[in-house]
Amino acid sequence: MPIVVVGLNHRTSSVTVRERFAFAENTIPVALQKLRESGLAKEGVILSTCNRVELYAATLLDRQSACQSLQQFLLDCHNYRDPLNGEIYAHAEPHSVEHLFKVAAGLDSMVLGETEILGQLKKAYEMALQHQHTGGLLNRTFQRAFNVAKQIRTETNIQRGSVSVGSVAVELAEKIFSSLADRHVMVIGAGDTSEKTARSLLSRGAKSIVVTNRSFDRAAALAAELGGRAVQFDELGREFERIDIAISSTSAPHYVVDREKLGPLMKIRRNRPLLLIDIAVPRDIDPEVNYLENVYLYNIDDLQAIAESYLRQRHDEVARCEAIIREKAASLLSGISKGAPVSQGKLAFGQG
């Protein structure tokens, strides 16, 4: 039963395409149920982040048919009918397994060697496991991926330097403002990435943090942890008078900040520079705000430029990591082909 992956990421497609394929978290179990009921796959996992959307499947179809059919399934899930030009990739064994291991280890990430993707991958797997959409084959493969990621972290220097989207966002802020001292920050959305970004900003000297989220309780809890304050989501506009930086990462299906709302607020703040970093997919901030004077907007794709500078530092480690991945993928597939016992799926977070 071949393992196949189809998807798109920051290397193959722009954020304008990726946001159209993004899965809301509560829709993933339904999509996996439809996938299995269609007969296209016996097992499945969907990974949807700001930088990638991927469908991993164990299927009874032959490799070519599986790649084509699963790609069409992904298109149909989002009613996507526009022409494509290589945005979606498809891999069968052994490349599908090697790809999964690279994703887990951060080798396929915008920031080479970053660690946030491992947590996101574990969460995606746990969701599929809890809803009984995985079986012995994907259970064993994903658990091996988590172990390989741990081995690469401990045996190589691939994570040298800044290793997260949040920390790269902070470095961008330091390029706009020579220092974060005396800078006031607003975090829109209280998810994991937002929390890590906020902590990085505080560690670099930000003066204050204000947190807003559709769930005020979650905003209040995060604000308390960070020594900041929370505001109601529908009052976030009032905060623009005093802040210098806004980091936005919500799951809203529409813009939470647009030009019409921000224009008058810039007049109230006397056009002091405002840095907006939109790390949400779909995007939270209307690109039109870039046309406002002294507003600097960067989305998740724009962070790629900063990330590129770290590629040179880690380039020598990539070959070592890829050698480990090839060896471990070949070992896994060899064991499966020989009928070795497969795991029933106990997700051990401490092992990843």
C-alpha positions in Angstrom: 0.0 0.0 0.0 2.0 3.0 -1.2 2.4 6.2 0.8 1.8 9.3 -1.3 1.9 13.0 -0.5 0.4 15.9 -2.5 0.6 19.5 -1.5 1.9 23.0 -2.0 4.2 25.1 0.0 6.1 28.5 0.1 8.6 27.2 -2.5 6.0 26.3 -5.1 3.3 28.8 -4.6 2.6 32.4 -3.4 0.5 33.2 -0.3 -2.3 34.2 -2.6 -2.6 30.6 -3.8 -1.8 28.9 -0.5 -4.5 30.8 1.4 -7.1 29.4 -1.0 -6.1 25.8 -0.1 -5.8 26.3 3.7 -8.0 24.1 5.8 -9.7 25.5 8.9 -8.8 23.1 11.8 -12.4 22.0 12.3 -12.8 21.0 8.6 -9.9 18.6 8.6 -11.6 15.5 10.1 -14.5 15.9 7.7 -12.1 16.2 4.7 -10.3 13.0 5.9 -13.6 11.2 6.3 -14.5 12.1 2.7 -11.1 11.0 1.5 -11.5 7.6 3.0 -15.1 7.1 2.0 -14.1 8.0 -1.6 -11.9 5.0 -1.7 -8.8 7.1 -2.7 -7.0 6.3 0.6 -7.2 3.8 3.5 -5.4 6.2 5.8 -4.8 10.0 5.7 -3.3 13.0 7.5 -3.7 16.7 6.5 -1.2 19.3 7.4 -2.2 22.9 7.0 0.1 25.7 8.1 0.9 29.3 6.9 3.6 27.8 4.7 2.2 24.6 3.4 -0.9 22.4 2.8 -0.1 18.7 2.4 -2.2 15.5 2.2 -0.4 12.3 3.3 -2.2 9.1 2.3 -1.8 5.4 2.4 -3.6 4.1 -0.7 -4.4 0.9 -2.6 -4.1 2.8 -5.9 -1.0 2.6 -8.0 1.4 5.4 -7.5 0.5 7.4 -10.7 -3.2 7.1 -10.2 -2.9 8.0 -6.5 -0.9 11.1 -7.2 -3.4 12.3 -9.8 -6.5 11.4 -7.9 -5.3 12.9 -4.6 -4.3 16.2 -6.3 -7.8 16.4 -7.8 -9.3 15.7 -4.3 -7.3 18.6 -2.9 -8.6 20.9 -5.7 -12.2 19.7 -5.2 -12.0 20.3 -1.4 -11.5 24.0 -2.1 -13.5 24.3 -5.3 -10.3 25.5 -7.0 -10.7 25.8 -10.8 -8.0 28.3 -11.8 -5.1 27.2 -14.0 -2.1 25.8 -12.1 1.5 25.9 -13.2 3.4 23.5 -11.0 2.1 24.9 -7.7 1.0 21.4 -6.5 3.6 18.6 -6.1 3.1 14.9 -5.7 5.5 12.3 -4.3 5.3 8.5 -4.1 7.7 6.2 -2.3 10.5 6.6 -1.4 10.3 10.3 -2.1 7.0 10.7 -0.1 8.6 9.3 3.0 11.8 11.3 2.6 9.7 14.4 2.1 7.8 13.8 5.3 11.1 13.3 7.2 12.5 16.6 5.7 9.3 18.5 6.7 9.6 17.1 10.3 13.2 18.1 10.5 12.6 21.6 9.2 14.6 21.0 6.0 11.7 22.0 3.8 10.8 25.1 5.8 11.1 28.7 5.0 13.6 29.1 7.8 15.9 26.1 7.4 16.0 24.0 10.5 13.1 25.7 12.3 11.3 23.7 15.0 7.7 25.0 14.9 6.8 22.7 12.0 7.5 19.6 14.1 4.8 20.6 16.6 2.4 21.4 13.8 3.1 18.1 12.2 2.5 16.2 15.5 -0.7 18.1 16.0 -1.9 17.2 12.5 -1.0 13.5 13.1 -2.7 13.5 16.5 -5.9 14.9 15.0 -6.0 12.2 12.3 -5.2 9.5 14.9 -7.9 10.6 17.3 -10.5 10.6 14.6 -9.3 7.1 13.5 -8.1 8.2 10.0 -4.7 6.6 10.4 -3.7 3.0 10.6 -0.6 0.9 11.1 1.2 2.3 8.0 1.0 6.0 8.7 1.3 5.5 12.4 4.6 3.9 12.0 5.8 6.4 9.3 4.9 9.5 11.3 6.4 8.2 14.5 9.6 7.4 12.6 9.6 10.9 11.2 9.4 12.4 14.7 12.4 10.3 15.8 14.4 11.3 12.7 13.7 15.0 13.5 15.1 14.4 17.0 18.2 12.7 15.6 18.9 15.5 13.2 18.5 18.1 16.0 21.0 16.3 18.2 23.5 15.2 15.7 23.8 18.2 13.3 24.0 22.0 13.5 21.1 22.6 11.2 19.4 24.7 13.8 22.2 27.2 14.3 21.0 30.8 14.4 17.4 32.0 14.2 15.1 29.0 13.7 11.4 30.2 13.8 9.1 32.4 11.8 8.5 34.4 15.0 12.2 35.1 15.5 12.7 36.1 11.9 9.7 38.5 12.3 11.5 40.1 15.3 14.7 40.6 13.2 12.6 42.3 10.6 11.2 44.7 13.3 14.8 45.5 14.4 15.6 46.5 10.8 12.7 48.9 10.7 13.3 50.2 14.2 17.0 50.3 15.1 16.0 49.2 18.6 12.9 47.6 20.1 13.3 49.5 23.3 10.4 51.8 24.0 8.4 50.1 21.2 4.8 49.1 21.9 3.6 45.9 20.3 0.1 44.5 19.6 -0.4 40.8 19.0 -3.6 40.0 17.1 -4.5 36.3 17.6 -3.3 34.3 20.6 -2.0 31.1 18.8 1.3 29.4 19.3 3.1 31.4 16.6 1.8 34.7 18.1 2.9 33.7 21.6 6.4 32.8 20.5 6.7 36.0 18.5 5.6 38.0 21.5 8.1 36.3 23.7 10.9 37.1 21.2 9.8 40.7 21.0 9.9 41.1 24.8 13.3 39.3 25.0 14.7 41.9 22.5 13.5 44.8 24.7 9.9 45.7 23.6 8.4 48.0 26.2 4.9 46.7 26.3 2.6 44.0 24.8 -1.1 44.2 24.2 -3.0 41.0 23.1 -6.3 40.8 21.4 -8.1 37.6 20.3 -11.7 36.7 19.4 -11.7 34.6 22.6 -11.0 37.3 25.2 -10.2 34.6 27.8 -7.4 33.3 25.7 -6.1 36.9 25.1 -6.2 37.5 28.8 -4.4 34.3 29.7 -1.6 35.1 27.2 -1.4 38.7 28.3 -1.0 37.5 31.9 1.8 35.1 30.9 3.6 37.9 29.1 3.1 40.7 31.6 1.0 42.6 29.2 -2.7 43.5 28.9 -5.6 42.2 26.9 -8.2 44.1 24.9 -11.5 43.0 23.3 -11.1 42.0 19.7 -13.6 44.6 18.5 -11.6 47.3 20.2 -8.3 46.6 18.5 -8.6 49.7 16.4 -8.2 52.0 19.4 -4.8 50.5 20.1 -3.3 51.7 16.8 -2.9 55.2 18.3 -0.1 54.0 20.6 1.5 50.9 19.1 4.6 50.7 16.8 4.4 47.1 15.7 1.5 44.7 15.1 1.9 40.9 14.6 -1.2 39.3 13.2 -1.9 35.6 13.1 -5.6 34.8 13.4 -7.7 32.1 11.6 -10.2 34.7 10.3 -11.4 34.0 6.8 -11.4 37.7 6.0 -9.1 40.7 6.6 -9.2 42.0 10.2 -7.3 45.2 9.2 -7.9 47.0 5.9 -7.1 50.3 4.3 -10.5 51.9 5.1 -10.1 51.2 8.8 -6.4 52.0 9.1 -6.3 55.3 7.1 -8.1 57.4 9.7 -6.2 55.7 12.5 -2.9 56.8 10.9 -4.0 60.4 11.0 -4.8 60.1 14.7 -1.3 58.7 15.3 0.2 61.6 13.2 1.6 59.1 10.7 4.2 57.7 13.0 5.8 54.6 11.3 3.8 51.5 11.8 5.2 48.0 11.1 2.6 45.3 10.3 3.7 41.7 10.1 1.0 39.4 8.8 1.9 35.8 9.4 -1.6 34.4 8.9 -2.9 32.3 6.0 -5.4 33.3 4.8 -4.0 36.8 5.3 -5.3 39.1 8.1 -4.2 42.4 6.6 -5.3 43.9 3.3 -2.3 44.4 1.0 -3.8 47.8 0.2 -2.6 49.3 3.5 0.9 49.3 1.9 -0.2 52.4 0.0 -0.7 54.4 3.3 2.1 56.7 4.2 4.5 55.3 6.8 2.8 51.9 6.9 5.2 49.0 6.3 3.4 45.6 5.7 5.2 42.3 5.4 3.4 39.0 4.9 4.6 35.4 5.4 6.3 35.3 2.0 8.2 38.5 2.6 9.9 36.9 5.6 11.5 34.6 3.1 14.1 37.2 2.2 15.4 37.3 5.8 15.3 33.5 6.0 17.5 33.2 3.0 20.4 34.8 4.9 20.5 31.7 7.2 20.7 29.2 4.4 24.4 30.1 3.9 25.1 29.4 7.6 23.5 26.0 7.4 24.2 24.8 3.9 27.0 22.5 5.0 24.7 20.7 7.3 22.0 20.0 4.7 24.0 17.1 3.1 24.5 15.4 6.5 20.8 15.7 7.3 19.7 14.4 3.9 22.0 11.4 4.2 20.3 10.5 7.6 16.9 10.9 6.0 17.6 8.7 3.0 19.0 6.0 5.3 16.1 6.1 7.7 13.5 6.2 4.9 15.0 3.2 3.2 15.2 1.3 6.5 11.5 2.0 7.2 10.3 1.0 3.8 12.4 -2.1 3.9 10.8 -3.1 7.2 7.3 -2.5 5.9 7.9 -4.5 2.7 9.1 -7.4 4.8 6.0 -7.3 6.9 7.5 -6.1 10.2 4.9 -5.3 12.9 3.4 -1.8 12.7 2.5 0.5 15.5 -1.1 1.0 16.5 -0.4 4.7 17.0 0.6 6.0 20.4 1.9 9.5 19.9 4.8 10.1 22.1 5.6 13.9 22.1 8.7 13.4 24.1 10.3 11.3 21.4 10.1 14.0 18.6 
